[in-house]
Amino acid sequence: MRKWCRPRRVRVRLTLWYVAVLAGVLVIYGAVTSTLLFLQLRSELDRVAIEDLETIEGFLSFDSHGKVHLRAASHDHPYPLRMQHRLMEVIADDGTILYRNELLGSRNLGGPTMPGEGVNSYSPRSIHLSDGTPVRLVSRHHILEGHPSLIRVGFSEAALWQRFWQLIWGLLAGAPLALGAAAAGGYFLARRAFSPIERMAHRAREIHAEQLSKRLEIDNPDDELGLLAHAFNDTLERLERSFNQLRQFTADASHELRTPLNAIQNVGEVGLRQDRDREYYREVIGSMLEESGRLARLVDSLLTITRADAGQLRLERSAIPILSFSREVMSLLEVLAEEKGQTISLDGDGTAHVWADHLILRQVLVNLIDNAIKFSPYGGSIALRIARSGAQNVSIEVKDSGPGIAPEHRDKVFDRFYRIDEARSRETGGSGLGLAIAKWGAQAHNGELELDCTANTGCIFRLILPLHNGDMPQGASVQSHLEHQHVEAEF
């Protein structure tokens, strides 16, 4: 069907398909039914002709001139109506017409003898007389008073064809009514079936960015339309969650960016209003640089989170001995621990290797150790321990000696910009993104970051990564040539 003549509505197209399929079924049904009826009637006509042939054979006799006559007693046989419609002729083996009844007249019944006609069995066939009359003919060889002869008996098929065409025309006359009823019923059912979709479409048009909390109504959650509406509602739920996270992320990022920017602006304005010595301005510039450094680290963290969400951070993996690698990362942060009089210790399995991105894993460990240093008291201790976790994983534990985390905060510490103590976090320079980045880094390596913590006893952040068994993991060769993204530590 061409596009220009294709109905716009699906319900109309379905109705047309219903009607077309039903029309095809009716055509096949009518053809099969009519053919079976005709064959059944013709079979019955063959049976009548055979019975008549066997009956009439006993009334045939030869006269003194070698001609065949039908004795008058045949008029009294039990089937008088057959005699009125019977066409019969008797043919000798040499083709001579021995007898032809009056109803046949001068018309030839079947023409010349066919090879094997009527030998050993009856030979039924359909023929047309010279005037076009359709006849069902049955032939059989008989011995009449010692003379081999071929007896042919036929009956007109006009009544059969009349019944056949009556049935055909009856079916054709009823077909429009059946198709009309099917079209009306099909359209009604299609309209009723698609009405929930129309309601869903109307409801969906009412949903926009400010009303993502709305959902489609589900009449029957178990049928196909219910499954479609449920899937659409799930999509809306994910979109709403993503929009809310985006709004929250934007608001938190704006708030975090505004704090150092305001500090830089305030310090600069105060410095411009004062006419002081060189040392004073050095302190002002140092304060501004400190805030700009915090701002730069925050921007780098935001960029890392954004790239991670967009899937733009690709891992360049290699086999890393986790114990020596953790020692190198720990050495980077020892100066921060020394400023607070803290001690950092490391022990564990020195044979364990992981297949990981060097800088991403460095970022994760730096954030975890830095977090432990921030929230451990002056003179406290931070302990790192490497251990195998089962046969397939390795565990890197970072334990601090801080105040712990209250139960109501434990499920949120990995959320972006989340702070347990807003004032204290800003004072230590944190932005609330360090643990979120560490969580992403663990998941990017098919690992997990867990929190084991009770109030007033410190916390253990447990990084679980798959062990490297010496074979390159599937997909590593593809990722090894990808551009490596540099990630700065978020202090």
C-alpha positions as CSV (number, residue, x, y, z in Angstrom):
1,M,0.0,0.0,0.0
2,R,1.4,3.3,-1.0
3,K,2.1,5.9,1.6
4,W,-0.3,8.5,0.1
5,C,-3.3,6.1,0.4
6,R,-2.3,4.5,3.7
7,P,-4.7,5.3,6.5
8,R,-3.2,7.4,9.2
9,R,-4.7,5.7,12.2
10,V,-3.7,2.2,13.3
11,R,-7.2,1.3,14.2
12,V,-8.3,1.8,10.6
13,R,-5.4,-0.2,9.3
14,L,-6.2,-3.0,11.7
15,T,-9.8,-2.9,10.6
16,L,-8.9,-3.2,7.0
17,W,-6.6,-6.1,7.8
18,Y,-9.5,-7.8,9.6
19,V,-11.8,-7.4,6.6
20,A,-9.1,-8.5,4.2
21,V,-8.3,-11.6,6.2
22,L,-12.0,-12.5,6.6
23,A,-12.5,-11.9,2.9
24,G,-9.7,-14.3,2.1
25,V,-11.1,-16.9,4.5
26,L,-14.6,-16.5,3.0
27,V,-13.2,-17.0,-0.5
28,I,-11.3,-20.1,0.5
29,Y,-14.3,-21.4,2.5
30,G,-16.7,-20.8,-0.4
31,A,-14.4,-22.4,-3.0
32,V,-13.8,-25.5,-0.8
33,T,-17.4,-25.9,0.2
34,S,-18.8,-25.4,-3.3
35,T,-16.2,-27.9,-4.8
36,L,-16.9,-30.5,-2.1
37,L,-20.7,-30.1,-2.6
38,F,-20.3,-30.5,-6.4
39,L,-18.0,-33.5,-6.1
40,Q,-20.5,-35.1,-3.6
41,L,-23.4,-34.6,-5.9
42,R,-21.5,-35.9,-8.9
43,S,-20.5,-39.0,-6.9
44,E,-24.1,-39.6,-6.1
45,L,-25.0,-39.2,-9.8
46,D,-22.3,-41.8,-10.7
47,R,-23.8,-44.2,-8.2
48,V,-27.3,-43.6,-9.7
49,A,-25.9,-44.1,-13.3
50,I,-24.2,-47.3,-12.3
51,E,-27.3,-48.7,-10.6
52,D,-29.4,-47.8,-13.7
53,L,-26.8,-49.3,-16.0
54,E,-26.9,-52.6,-14.1
55,T,-30.7,-52.6,-14.1
56,I,-31.2,-51.7,-17.7
57,E,-28.7,-54.3,-19.0
58,G,-31.2,-57.1,-18.2
59,F,-33.8,-55.5,-20.4
60,L,-31.7,-55.3,-23.6
61,S,-32.1,-57.9,-26.3
62,F,-31.2,-58.5,-30.0
63,D,-33.8,-58.8,-32.7
64,S,-33.6,-60.8,-35.9
65,H,-31.8,-58.0,-37.6
66,G,-29.0,-57.8,-35.0
67,K,-30.4,-54.6,-33.5
68,V,-30.7,-54.1,-29.8
69,H,-34.1,-53.3,-28.3
70,L,-35.2,-52.2,-24.8
71,R,-38.0,-54.4,-23.7
72,A,-41.2,-52.7,-22.6
73,A,-41.0,-54.3,-19.1
74,S,-38.1,-51.9,-18.3
75,H,-40.7,-49.2,-18.1
76,D,-42.0,-50.8,-14.9
77,H,-38.7,-50.9,-13.1
78,P,-38.5,-49.1,-9.7
79,Y,-36.9,-45.9,-10.9
80,P,-39.3,-44.4,-13.5
81,L,-37.9,-40.9,-13.1
82,R,-34.5,-42.1,-14.2
83,M,-35.9,-43.4,-17.5
84,Q,-37.3,-39.9,-18.2
85,H,-33.8,-38.4,-17.9
86,R,-31.6,-41.3,-19.0
87,L,-29.4,-41.0,-22.0
88,M,-28.3,-44.4,-23.3
89,E,-26.6,-46.0,-26.2
90,V,-25.2,-49.5,-27.0
91,I,-22.1,-49.8,-29.2
92,A,-20.7,-53.0,-30.7
93,D,-17.0,-53.7,-30.6
94,D,-16.6,-52.6,-34.2
95,G,-18.1,-49.1,-33.3
96,T,-21.6,-49.8,-34.8
97,I,-24.3,-48.1,-32.8
98,L,-26.7,-50.9,-31.8
99,Y,-29.1,-48.8,-29.7
100,R,-29.7,-45.1,-28.9
101,N,-32.7,-44.0,-26.9
102,E,-35.1,-41.3,-28.0
103,L,-34.1,-38.7,-25.5
104,L,-30.6,-38.8,-26.9
105,G,-31.9,-38.5,-30.5
106,S,-29.3,-38.1,-33.1
107,R,-26.7,-36.7,-30.6
108,N,-23.6,-38.8,-30.0
109,L,-23.1,-39.9,-26.4
110,G,-19.4,-39.9,-25.8
111,G,-18.1,-40.3,-29.4
112,P,-15.9,-43.1,-30.5
113,T,-15.0,-45.9,-28.1
114,M,-12.0,-45.0,-26.0
115,P,-9.3,-47.6,-25.4
116,G,-10.1,-49.7,-22.3
117,E,-13.4,-47.9,-21.8
118,G,-15.7,-50.0,-19.5
119,V,-13.3,-52.9,-19.4
120,N,-13.2,-54.8,-16.1
121,S,-14.9,-51.8,-14.3
122,Y,-17.1,-48.8,-14.8
123,S,-15.7,-45.8,-16.6
124,P,-17.3,-42.5,-15.4
125,R,-16.4,-39.3,-17.0
126,S,-18.0,-35.9,-17.8
127,I,-18.7,-34.9,-21.4
128,H,-20.6,-32.3,-23.3
129,L,-23.1,-33.2,-26.0
130,S,-23.1,-31.4,-29.4
131,D,-25.6,-28.9,-28.1
132,G,-23.4,-28.1,-25.1
133,T,-25.4,-30.1,-22.5
134,P,-23.1,-31.3,-19.7
135,V,-23.5,-35.0,-19.1
136,R,-22.1,-37.4,-16.6
137,L,-21.4,-40.7,-18.5
138,V,-20.8,-44.2,-17.2
139,S,-19.6,-47.0,-19.5
140,R,-19.3,-50.8,-19.0
141,H,-18.6,-53.8,-21.3
142,H,-21.3,-56.4,-21.2
143,I,-22.1,-59.7,-23.1
144,L,-25.6,-59.3,-24.5
145,E,-26.8,-62.7,-25.7
146,G,-23.3,-63.7,-26.7
147,H,-22.4,-60.4,-28.3
148,P,-19.8,-58.2,-26.6
149,S,-21.2,-54.7,-26.4
150,L,-20.4,-51.3,-24.6
151,I,-23.3,-49.9,-22.7
152,R,-23.2,-46.1,-22.0
153,V,-25.6,-44.5,-19.6
154,G,-25.6,-40.8,-18.9
155,F,-27.5,-38.1,-16.9
156,S,-27.4,-34.4,-17.4
157,E,-25.1,-32.4,-14.9
158,A,-27.2,-29.2,-15.4
159,A,-28.9,-29.7,-12.0
160,L,-25.5,-30.2,-10.4
161,W,-24.1,-27.0,-11.9
162,Q,-27.2,-25.2,-10.9
163,R,-26.8,-26.2,-7.3
164,F,-23.1,-25.3,-7.4
165,W,-23.8,-21.7,-8.7
166,Q,-26.7,-21.2,-6.3
167,L,-24.3,-21.9,-3.5
168,I,-21.6,-19.6,-5.0
169,W,-24.1,-16.7,-5.5
170,G,-25.5,-17.2,-2.0
171,L,-22.1,-16.9,-0.5
172,L,-21.3,-13.8,-2.6
173,A,-24.6,-12.3,-1.5
174,G,-23.9,-12.9,2.2
175,A,-20.2,-11.9,2.0
176,P,-20.8,-8.1,2.1
177,L,-23.0,-8.5,5.2
178,A,-20.3,-10.6,6.9
179,L,-17.5,-8.2,5.9
180,G,-19.5,-5.2,7.0
181,A,-20.2,-6.8,10.4
182,A,-16.6,-7.7,10.7
183,A,-15.5,-4.2,9.8
184,A,-17.8,-2.7,12.4
185,G,-16.8,-5.2,15.1
186,G,-13.2,-4.9,14.2
187,Y,-13.2,-1.1,14.3
188,F,-15.0,-1.2,17.7
189,L,-12.6,-3.6,19.2
190,A,-9.5,-1.8,17.7
191,R,-10.9,1.5,19.1
192,R,-11.5,0.0,22.5
193,A,-8.0,-1.7,22.5
194,F,-6.2,1.6,21.5
195,S,-8.2,3.9,23.9
196,P,-5.7,3.2,26.7
197,I,-2.9,4.2,24.4
198,E,-4.7,7.5,23.6
199,R,-5.1,8.1,27.3
200,M,-1.4,7.4,27.9
201,A,-0.5,9.7,25.0
202,H,-2.7,12.5,26.4
203,R,-1.2,12.0,29.9
204,A,2.4,11.9,28.5
205,R,1.9,15.2,26.7
206,E,1.1,16.7,30.1
207,I,4.4,15.6,31.6
208,H,7.3,18.0,31.2
209,A,10.5,18.9,33.1
210,E,8.6,20.5,35.9
211,Q,6.1,17.7,36.4
212,L,8.2,14.5,36.1
213,S,6.5,13.2,39.3
214,K,3.4,12.4,37.2
215,R,2.9,8.9,36.1
216,L,0.7,7.1,33.5
217,E,-2.3,5.3,34.8
218,I,-2.3,1.5,34.5
219,D,-5.6,-0.2,34.1
220,N,-4.3,-3.7,33.9
221,P,-0.6,-4.2,34.9
222,D,-0.5,-7.7,33.4
223,D,-1.4,-7.1,29.8
224,E,0.8,-5.7,27.1
225,L,-0.4,-2.1,27.5
226,G,0.1,-2.3,31.2
227,L,3.7,-3.5,30.7
228,L,4.2,-0.6,28.3
229,A,2.9,1.9,30.8
230,H,5.0,0.3,33.5
231,A,8.1,0.6,31.4
232,F,7.3,4.2,30.6
233,N,6.7,5.0,34.3
234,D,10.1,3.4,35.1
235,T,11.7,5.6,32.5
236,L,10.0,8.7,34.0
237,E,11.2,7.7,37.4
238,R,14.8,7.4,36.2
239,L,14.4,10.7,34.4
240,E,13.0,12.3,37.5
241,R,15.9,10.9,39.6
242,S,18.4,12.1,37.0
243,F,16.9,15.6,36.9
244,N,16.8,15.8,40.6
245,Q,20.4,14.7,40.9
246,L,21.3,17.2,38.1
247,R,19.5,20.0,39.9
248,Q,21.1,19.1,43.2
249,F,24.5,18.8,41.6
250,T,24.1,22.1,39.9
251,A,23.0,23.8,43.2
252,D,25.8,22.2,45.2
253,A,28.4,23.0,42.6
254,S,27.2,26.6,42.4
255,H,27.3,26.9,46.2
256,E,30.8,25.3,46.4
257,L,32.1,27.6,43.7
258,R,30.6,30.6,45.2
259,T,32.4,30.2,48.5
260,P,36.0,30.5,47.2
261,L,35.0,33.1,44.7
262,N,33.4,35.2,47.4
263,A,36.5,34.7,49.6
264,I,38.8,35.8,46.7
265,Q,36.6,38.8,46.0
266,N,36.3,39.9,49.6
267,V,40.0,39.5,50.3
268,G,40.8,41.5,47.1
269,E,38.4,44.3,47.9
270,V,39.7,44.6,51.5
271,G,43.3,44.7,50.2
272,L,42.4,47.4,47.7
273,R,40.8,49.6,50.4
274,Q,43.9,49.3,52.6
275,D,47.1,51.2,52.2
276,R,49.5,48.8,54.0
277,D,53.0,47.5,53.8
278,R,54.4,44.9,51.5
279,E,54.1,42.1,54.0
280,Y,50.4,42.7,54.4
281,Y,49.8,42.4,50.6
282,R,51.8,39.2,50.5
283,E,49.4,37.7,53.0
284,V,46.5,39.0,51.0
285,I,47.9,37.5,47.8
286,G,48.7,34.2,49.6
287,S,45.1,34.0,50.9
288,M,43.8,34.6,47.4
289,L,46.1,31.9,46.0
290,E,44.9,29.5,48.7
291,E,41.3,30.1,47.8
292,S,42.1,29.9,44.0
293,G,43.9,26.6,44.7
294,R,40.8,25.2,46.5
295,L,38.7,26.5,43.6
296,A,41.0,24.8,41.0
297,R,40.8,21.5,42.9
298,L,37.0,21.7,43.1
299,V,36.8,22.4,39.4
300,D,39.1,19.4,38.7
301,S,36.8,17.2,40.9
302,L,33.7,18.5,39.1
303,L,35.3,17.8,35.8
304,T,36.2,14.2,36.9
305,I,32.6,13.6,38.1
306,T,31.2,15.0,34.8
307,R,33.5,12.9,32.6
308,A,32.7,9.8,34.7
309,D,29.0,10.3,34.3
310,A,29.4,10.9,30.6
311,G,31.5,7.8,30.2
312,Q,34.5,9.7,28.8
313,L,37.0,8.5,31.3
314,R,38.7,5.4,29.9
315,L,40.9,3.2,31.9
316,E,44.5,2.3,30.8
317,R,45.0,-0.8,32.8
318,S,48.2,-2.5,33.9
319,A,49.2,-5.1,36.6
320,I,49.9,-3.2,39.8
321,P,51.5,-4.7,43.0
322,I,49.0,-3.3,45.4
323,L,51.2,-3.3,48.5
324,S,54.1,-1.3,47.0
325,F,51.7,0.9,45.2
326,S,49.8,1.8,48.4
327,R,53.2,2.6,50.0
328,E,54.0,5.1,47.3
329,V,50.5,6.7,47.7
330,M,50.9,6.8,51.4
331,S,54.3,8.6,51.1
332,L,52.6,11.4,49.2
333,L,50.4,12.2,52.2
334,E,52.7,11.6,55.1
335,V,53.5,15.4,55.2
336,L,49.8,16.1,55.9
337,A,49.8,13.5,58.7
338,E,52.9,14.9,60.2
339,E,51.3,18.3,60.4
340,K,48.7,16.8,62.7
341,G,51.2,14.5,64.6
342,Q,49.6,11.4,63.1
343,T,51.2,8.1,62.2
344,I,50.5,6.0,59.1
345,S,51.2,2.3,59.0
346,L,50.9,-0.2,56.2
347,D,51.1,-4.0,56.2
348,G,49.6,-6.9,54.3
349,D,50.1,-9.3,51.4
350,G,52.9,-8.2,49.1
351,T,52.2,-10.7,46.3
352,A,48.7,-9.5,45.4
353,H,48.4,-7.7,42.1
354,V,45.4,-5.9,40.6
355,W,44.6,-5.0,36.9
356,A,43.8,-1.3,37.2
357,D,44.4,2.1,35.9
358,H,47.5,3.6,37.7
359,L,46.3,7.1,38.1
360,I,42.6,6.3,38.8
361,L,43.6,3.8,41.5
362,R,46.0,6.4,42.9
363,Q,43.2,8.9,43.0
364,V,41.0,6.5,44.9
365,L,43.6,5.7,47.5
366,V,44.7,9.3,47.9
367,N,41.1,10.3,48.6
368,L,40.6,7.5,51.1
369,I,43.9,8.3,53.0
370,D,43.3,12.0,52.8
371,N,39.8,11.5,54.3
372,A,41.2,9.4,57.1
373,I,43.8,12.2,57.9
374,K,41.2,14.9,57.9
375,F,38.9,13.2,60.4
376,S,41.4,11.6,62.7
377,P,42.4,13.8,65.7
378,Y,45.8,15.3,66.3
379,G,48.2,12.6,67.4
380,G,45.9,9.9,65.9
381,S,46.8,7.0,63.7
382,I,45.8,5.7,60.2
383,A,46.3,2.1,59.3
384,L,46.4,0.5,55.8
385,R,46.1,-3.2,55.4
386,I,46.2,-5.3,52.3
387,A,44.6,-8.8,52.4
388,R,43.1,-11.3,50.0
389,S,39.3,-11.5,50.1
390,G,38.4,-14.9,48.9
391,A,40.0,-16.5,45.9
392,Q,39.2,-13.7,43.4
393,N,39.5,-10.4,45.3
394,V,41.9,-8.3,47.3
395,S,40.9,-5.9,50.0
396,I,42.6,-2.6,50.8
397,E,41.4,-1.3,54.2
398,V,42.0,2.3,55.4
399,K,41.3,2.6,59.1
400,D,41.2,6.0,60.9
401,S,41.0,6.9,64.5
402,G,38.3,9.6,64.1
403,P,35.0,10.0,65.9
404,G,33.2,7.6,63.6
405,I,30.0,8.2,61.6
406,A,26.5,8.2,63.1
407,P,24.1,5.6,61.6
408,E,21.9,8.2,59.9
409,H,24.9,9.4,57.9
410,R,26.5,6.2,56.8
411,D,24.3,5.6,53.7
412,K,25.0,9.1,52.4
413,V,28.8,9.6,52.8
414,F,29.3,8.5,49.2
415,D,26.8,11.1,47.9
416,R,28.2,14.1,46.1
417,F,28.7,17.2,48.2
418,Y,27.5,15.5,51.3
419,R,29.1,16.6,54.5
420,I,28.4,15.4,58.0
421,D,29.8,18.7,59.5
422,E,29.5,21.6,57.0
423,A,31.7,24.0,58.9
424,R,34.4,21.5,59.7
425,S,34.6,20.2,56.1
426,R,35.0,23.7,54.7
427,E,37.6,24.5,57.2
428,T,39.7,21.4,56.2
429,G,39.2,22.3,52.6
430,G,37.0,19.4,51.5
431,S,34.2,19.8,48.9
432,G,32.3,16.6,49.6
433,L,33.4,14.9,46.3
434,G,36.4,12.8,47.5
435,L,34.4,9.7,48.6
436,A,32.1,10.0,45.6
437,I,35.1,9.9,43.2
438,A,36.6,7.0,45.2
439,K,33.3,5.1,44.9
440,W,33.2,5.7,41.2
441,G,36.8,4.6,40.8
442,A,36.1,1.3,42.6
443,Q,33.1,0.5,40.5
444,A,35.0,1.4,37.3
445,H,37.4,-1.4,38.2
446,N,34.6,-3.9,38.8
447,G,35.2,-3.5,42.5
448,E,33.3,-2.0,45.5
449,L,34.0,0.5,48.2
450,E,32.4,-0.4,51.6
451,L,32.1,1.4,54.9
452,D,32.6,-0.4,58.2
453,C,32.0,2.0,61.0
454,T,30.5,2.5,64.4
455,A,30.2,5.7,66.3
456,N,33.1,6.8,68.5
457,T,35.5,4.0,67.3
458,G,36.7,5.3,63.9
459,C,35.9,4.0,60.4
460,I,37.2,1.4,58.0
461,F,36.9,2.2,54.3
462,R,37.3,-1.2,52.5
463,L,38.3,-1.1,48.8
464,I,37.7,-4.5,47.2
465,L,39.2,-5.1,43.8
466,P,39.5,-8.2,41.6
467,L,42.8,-10.0,41.8
468,H,45.1,-10.1,38.7
469,N,45.8,-13.7,37.9
470,G,48.5,-13.1,35.3
471,D,46.2,-13.1,32.3
472,M,45.1,-9.9,30.6
473,P,41.4,-9.4,31.3
474,Q,39.1,-9.4,28.3
475,G,38.9,-6.0,26.7
476,A,42.2,-4.7,28.2
477,S,43.9,-4.8,24.8
478,V,41.2,-2.6,23.4
479,Q,41.4,-0.1,26.2
480,S,45.2,0.0,26.3
481,H,45.6,2.4,23.4
482,L,42.8,4.8,24.5
483,E,43.7,8.3,25.5
484,H,44.5,8.5,29.2
485,Q,42.7,11.1,31.3
486,H,44.8,12.7,34.1
487,V,42.9,13.0,37.4
488,E,44.2,15.2,40.2
489,A,43.7,14.2,43.8
490,E,40.8,15.9,45.6
491,F,42.0,17.0,49.0
